[in-house]
């Protein structure tokens, strides 16, 4: 019957230290990635806030224009009112596209 030599406590500690060093390196790398992501997100936050404000303003303007169009259609009878409606909608769409294009 062959006996296996059991590792000494110093050998076990050395093995554990090596694994802990590997784990530490991994954790440090994850921390660096998280720090980089945090910096990137913080740099984009003002841009997103500004974009949100512009979208809100555009939405308010669009709602006001839609109300104006609705009242214009009520006052105009026949096909002339519908053509005005279509032209105004087309102009609104072009305006929205121009605003969005100016952001980029």
C-alpha positions in Angstrom: 0.0 0.0 0.0 1.5 3.3 -1.1 1.1 6.3 1.1 0.7 9.8 -0.4 2.6 12.6 1.2 0.2 15.2 2.5 1.0 18.9 1.7 2.4 20.8 4.6 0.5 23.8 6.0 3.1 26.1 4.4 2.4 24.6 1.0 -1.4 25.0 1.5 -0.9 28.6 2.6 1.3 29.2 -0.5 -1.4 27.7 -2.8 -4.1 29.8 -1.1 -2.0 33.0 -1.3 -1.6 32.4 -5.1 -5.3 31.9 -5.6 -6.0 35.0 -3.5 -3.5 37.0 -5.6 -5.3 35.9 -8.7 -8.7 36.8 -7.2 -7.3 40.2 -6.2 -6.1 40.9 -9.7 -9.5 40.0 -11.1 -11.3 42.2 -8.6 -8.9 45.1 -9.4 -9.6 44.7 -13.1 -13.3 44.7 -12.5 -12.9 47.9 -10.4 -11.0 49.6 -13.2 -13.8 48.7 -15.7 -16.5 49.9 -13.3 -14.6 53.2 -12.7 -14.3 53.7 -16.5 -18.0 53.0 -17.0 -18.9 55.4 -14.3 -16.8 58.2 -15.8 -18.3 57.6 -19.2 -21.9 57.6 -17.9 -21.2 60.9 -15.9 -19.8 62.5 -19.1 -23.0 61.6 -21.0 -25.4 62.7 -18.3 -25.5 66.4 -19.2 -26.0 65.5 -22.9 -29.0 63.2 -22.0 -30.5 65.9 -19.7 -30.2 68.5 -22.5 -31.7 66.0 -25.0 -34.6 65.4 -22.6 -35.3 69.1 -22.3 -35.3 69.6 -26.0 -37.6 66.6 -26.5 -40.0 68.1 -23.9 -40.0 71.5 -25.6 -40.6 69.9 -29.0 -43.4 67.8 -27.5 -45.0 71.0 -26.0 -44.7 72.8 -29.3 -46.1 69.9 -31.2 -49.1 69.7 -28.9 -49.7 73.5 -29.3 -49.5 73.2 -33.1 -51.9 70.3 -33.1 -54.4 72.4 -31.2 -54.0 75.2 -33.6 -54.5 72.9 -36.5 -57.6 71.4 -35.0 -59.1 74.8 -34.5 -58.2 75.8 -38.0 -59.8 72.7 -39.4 -63.0 73.4 -37.5 -63.2 76.9 -38.9 -62.5 75.8 -42.5 -65.0 73.7 -44.3 -64.3 71.5 -47.3 -61.1 70.3 -48.8 -59.1 73.5 -48.3 -59.0 72.9 -44.6 -57.6 69.4 -45.1 -54.9 70.6 -47.5 -53.8 73.1 -44.9 -53.8 70.4 -42.3 -51.6 68.2 -44.5 -49.2 71.0 -45.2 -48.8 71.9 -41.6 -48.3 68.3 -40.6 -45.6 68.0 -43.2 -43.9 71.1 -42.0 -44.0 69.8 -38.4 -42.4 66.6 -39.5 -39.7 68.4 -41.4 -39.1 70.7 -38.3 -38.8 67.7 -36.0 -36.4 66.0 -38.3 -34.3 69.2 -38.5 -34.2 69.5 -34.7 -33.2 65.9 -34.2 -30.5 66.2 -37.0 -29.1 69.3 -35.2 -28.5 67.3 -32.1 -26.1 65.1 -33.9 
